[in-house]
Amino acid sequence: MPANILVLNAGSSSLKFQLYSMPEEKELFGGVSERIGTDEAVLHWHFSGKKIKEETFNGSITDHTSALQEIIRLLNDKEVIVKHDPDIIVHRVVHGGIYFDAPAWINADIKNKISKLSELAPLHNPVNLRCIEAMEELFPDTKQVAVFDTSFYHQLPERAFRYAIDDKFYREDDVRVYGFHGISHQYVTQQAEDFLQDKNAKLISMHLGNGCSICAIHAGKPVEISMGFGPVSGLVMATRSGDIDPSVPLHLMKKYGFGTEEMDKILNRESGLKALCGMTDLRDIQKAVQDGSKEAAFACELYAYRIKKYLGAYVAVMNGLDAIIFTGGVGENSELIRQLVCKEMDWLGLRLDEKSNKKAVVKIRSLATVDSRIEILVIPTNEELEMARQAFGMRG
């Protein structure tokens, strides 16, 4: 039976929204509210494939609840012409912990578990929960679904999700690899398998944005993921350090008397590209590279170098590779980063077509040369559509 599904993807200061008509996957209405809680709060939206419109709110969007109220106002606007309220409302929840290996219909128990997991995702789970509760008030009779960013990684083999520390921390405190960006990696995996016409493909998916992760996938299942217990580990990110010897934060805490909160702030918000060159947006960094900044050039070099280290390791773990995938804001739009990652990979038979790499990406496209043994794909991610698909599949 057809259904209108409203998808909400809340970040710490943003809220993406899409209304789909399923199963045809027609986008009826969508957009994003950005800079929530500031005087520069803005809402971009479009409907039925028409051009994007923008409204600025000068401080009136103080939180995610007020952003949702503006979105619902637009849904009821005669100009938008959305004929029906949503049949199902879907929320992206960043951390599902050990509890959720699949989407879940939201009830009091589910909300309690999401709240309990806020300790592990303090910037996101509380926001996700507030959006759920706000929509319960606005649409009290509409079913809601939670789709978890960590669920995909419940399929990891134990050797990939366990840490080599005292077993009691795993058994009693659930200390393990959880992984993130699972919804995005799931979506691009399906797209790549369809493109390659191979459901048994060995893939390495690189989600590169403000946060970054790299995931090894074989036959649709995750084999490895760079993000671990939290989202700091792995690749260099906009403000996160990525992999770092645990001795370093311990040393700094002893030497400077940093507490845990201050050290967390350093690793999460003051490291990565920001620490290397003073900028966090790859567009600004690339311009600085063109202007001759050595710091910006080194930041890009280290950023790509870390990706290549993981890429090589994952080829070994899977005993082969069919394709690599670039996705996320940086992966889809930065020709420089793609070029740096793919250069000097002849040993793998991976060769980037420089002309194709310079073209804008609007849909899935190959960037490999005709003689490349490994396919190179750029796939625009669509977490919202993936969430709508998962929620639609839950109906009895």
N, C-alpha and C positions, 0 to 999 in steps of 0.2 A: 504494500500500500504506500503511495507517495507521502512524503513528509517534508515540511519546511524545517530546516535545522539551523538554529542560530549558534554560531561558534564564537566563543570569547577566549582570547589569548592575552592574558594580563601579565605585564612585566612590572617592575618596581615603580616605573613612572609613565607607563604607556598601556594602552589597551587596544588590541587589534580586534576587529569584529567582521564576521561574514555571515550572511544569510544565504543558505543554499536550498534549492529545490531538489530533493532526492527522489529517485535514484539517478536522474539525468545529470546531476551535478551542475545544474545551472546556477550561476551566481546572481542573486536577486539584488543584493545590497551589501556594501562593505566599506571598510575604511579603517582609520586608526586615530585614536586620541593620543597626543604626545605631550610631553612636558607637564603632565598632570601635577597639580599642586603648586604651580608657579604662575607668575603673571603673564607668561608667554604661552599658556596652555592653548593648544590648537586642535581642531578636529578636521581631518581630511575624510571625505566620503564620496561615494559614487553609487549609482544604482543602474541595474539592467544594462551594464556595459557602457553607460554614458560617461562623459568626462568627469574628472575629479573636481570636487568643490571643496572650499576651505572656509572654516569659520574660526575666528580668534575670540577668546573668551575673557581676556584681561582679568584673570584671577578667579573667575566664577566656577571653574572646574577645580575644586579644592581637593578632591579625592576620587577614587574609582567609582564610588556610588554616584556622585554627581556627573561623572562621565557617562555612566550607564543611563542616567536619566535623560541626558542629551541625545544619546543614541536611540532610546525608545521614542523620544519626541520626534526624531527624524523618521522612524518606522511608521509613525502615525501621520506624518505630513502628507498632505494631498499631492504634493509634487513627487514624492517618492513612489506612491502607488504600490505599496506592498499590501496585498489583499488580505493576508491572514497573519494572525499571531503565530509565532513559532510553535511547532508541535513538540520539539525537543530542544533544550538548551544544553550546549556542550562547553565544558570548561577545561582548559589546559591546567593541570596541576603539576608543578615542577617535581616534587618529591613524593613518591609513593612508598618508599622504604621497602621493607620485607612484605608488606601487606598486599600489594597490588601488582599482579602480573598481567592484568587485563583492565579494560575500562570498567567502571562500576556505576550503577544507578545510585544517585546521591540520596542518602537518608541520614538520620542523626548519628548512627555509628560511623559512617564514612566521614562525616564532617569532624567528628571527634578524632579520628585517626589522622586526618589532614592537619588538624590543629596540633596534635601531638608531634607530628613531624616538622613543625615550624622551627624547632631547634636546629634541624639539619638544613633548612632552607629559609632562613629568617627574612630574606628580601622578597621572597616570592610566595611561599605557602600562605602567610597571613593575608596577602593581597588576593590570592586565589579564593580563599575562604570568604573574604568580605564580598567578593563578586557573587559567589554562590548565594550568600544570605541576602544580598540586595535583590537578586533575581527572584528569590523565593517570595519576597515582598511584592515585587512588581508583577510576577506571574505565578501566583500561589498554586494554580491547578496544572502547571506545566511540568512535565518530567525533566529532570536534569541528570546529566552524565558527566563524570569526571574521567578524563583521559590523562594518564600519567606519563611524564617524560622518562621515567625510570623503568617502566614496565618491560620494554623491549629487552632489557639486559638480564631479566630473570632467566633467559635462555642461555646465558654465558656458561661455559664449562667451569667446574669448580676451580680448576687450576688458574683460571683467568680472574675469578672474583674474590679469591681468598688472599689475605695478607699473611706474611710469615711472622706473625706475632702470637702471643699466648692465646690458645684456643678459647679460653674463657671470654675474651673480648669479642670473639665471633659469636659464641653461643649465648652469652648474657647481654651483650651490648650491641649486637647486630653490626659490628664493624666489618665491612666488606666493600667491594667495589659495587657502586650503584649505577654509575654512568649517567650521562645526561644527553640532551638533544636527540633522544630516542625517537620522537615523533618525526623529526626531520629526516633522520637516517632511514627510518622505515619507508617514508614517502619516496625518497630518491632511489632507494634500493628497488622498489617495485617499478619505478620508471626505467631504471637501468636494465633490469631483467627483461622488460617488455621491448626496449630498444635493441638489446642484444639477442632477443629471442632465446634466452637461456636462463632457466630457473635454477640452474646449478652453478651459476657464475660465482667466481671468487672476486670480490669487490673491495676496494678501499674507499670509503666515503669521508671526505673532508668538509666538515661544516665550519666555515670560517666567517666569523662576524665579530661582534663585540666580545662574545665568548667563542671559544674555538674547541673543537674536538675532532678526533680522527677515529674511525671505526672500521674494523675488519669484519667482513660479512661473507659467509659461504652458504649458498643455497637458501638465502633469505634469512639466515639466523646469524646473530652477532657472535664473533669469535674473540674479539678484543675491543676495548674502548679506552681512550687515553684519559678521560675523566674518571675519577675513582670514587672514594667515599664522599667527597665534595667536588665542586666544580673548579677548584684551583689547579689541580694537577694536570700534567700533560703539556699541551702546546703553549707557546707564548701568546698572551691575549692582550686586549686593549689596556686593561689595568690589573690583570692577574699575572702572577709570576710564571705559571706553569710549573713544570718539574723543578724542584730545588732540594738539595741535600737537607734532611731534617736537622742536621747539625747546625746549619746556618741560622734558622730562627732561634734555636736554643742558645746559640752563642750570642746573638744580638740581645735576646731577653736578659741573659746574665750580665752582659757588658753595659747595657743602657737602662736596665730595669724596666723594660717594656712588660706590660701585662698582656694577658691573652687577647683582650679586645684590641689593644693597640697593634699587636703583632698581626692579628687577623686583618685589620684595616690596611696595614702595610702590604700584605700579600695579596689581598683582594682588590684594593682600590688605588694603591700607589705604586704598583709594580708594572710588569709587562712593557708594552710600547711606551706608556706614559713615563716610566722610569728611564727608559733607554734614550728617548728623544724629546720628551716633554709634550708629545701629542698622542692622541688616542684614535683619531679617525684616519684610516689608511688613505683617504683622498687627500687630506692635508699633508700626510707624510710623503706621499708620492710627489706632490708638488714641491715639497721641500727638497726631495732627492733631485728633481729636475733643476732646482735653483742652486744645487751644489752642496747641500747639507751633508756632512760626513756622518753626523749622529743619526739622521734619518736613514741614510743608506745602510749604516750598520744595523739599525733596528730591523729593516726589511731583510737583511742578510740573515740575522739570527732567527727571525720569525720563520723564514723559509727553511733554514737549516734544521730547526727542530721538527718541522713537518717531515722533511726528508729522512731524518733518523727514525721516526715512527713508521714511515712508509716502508723503509727497508726491513725493519723488524717484522712488520705485519706480513710482508711477502714470505719471509722465512717461516713464520708461524703457520701460514696457510699452505705452505709448499707450492706456491704459484700465485698467479694473478691474471685476471682477464681484463679488468678495467679499473681506472681510478675516477673518482667523481669529485668535482669542485661544486660546492653549494654554499648558501649563506651570502650575506651582503658582500663580503670580500671575495669569496670564492667565485661568485657569479660576475663580479664587476672589475676585479683588479687583474689586468693583463700582466702587470709587473710581477705580482706574487705567483701567478700561474707559471710565468716564464722562469722565475727563480727556482721554483719547486721542480720543474721538469728538466732543467738543464743538467747536463752530465749524468744522464740516466741511460746511456747507451748500453751499459752492461745488462739492463733489464729489457732492452728492446723497446723502450718508451721514447717516442719522438713527437715533439710538439710542432704543429704547423703554425709558424709565426704569423702568417697572414690571417688565418682563422682566429687566432688568439686575439687579434686586434679588433675583431668585429663585436658589436654589441650583442648581448645574449637576451633573448626574450622567451625562448623555449629550449628544450633539450637539444644539444648540438655536440657533435664530435669535433675535437680540436687536434686529433691525431693525424699524422702524415699517413699516406697510403702504405708505406712500408713499416709502420710502427706495429710491433707485435702486441702491444698493450693498447687498448682503447682508452682515450682521454675524453671524458664527458663533462660538460657543464650543464647542470640541471637546476633551474630555479626551484627552490624548495617551496612547498605549500603545506605548512603544518595544519592550517585551518581545514583544507580539503581532506587531509588524512584523518583528522579528528571527526569530521562529518561522516566519512566512510565508516569509521569504527563505530560511531554511535548508531548509524543507520543499520549496521549489521547486528546490533544487539536486540532489535525488536523481535518479539516473539511471533 
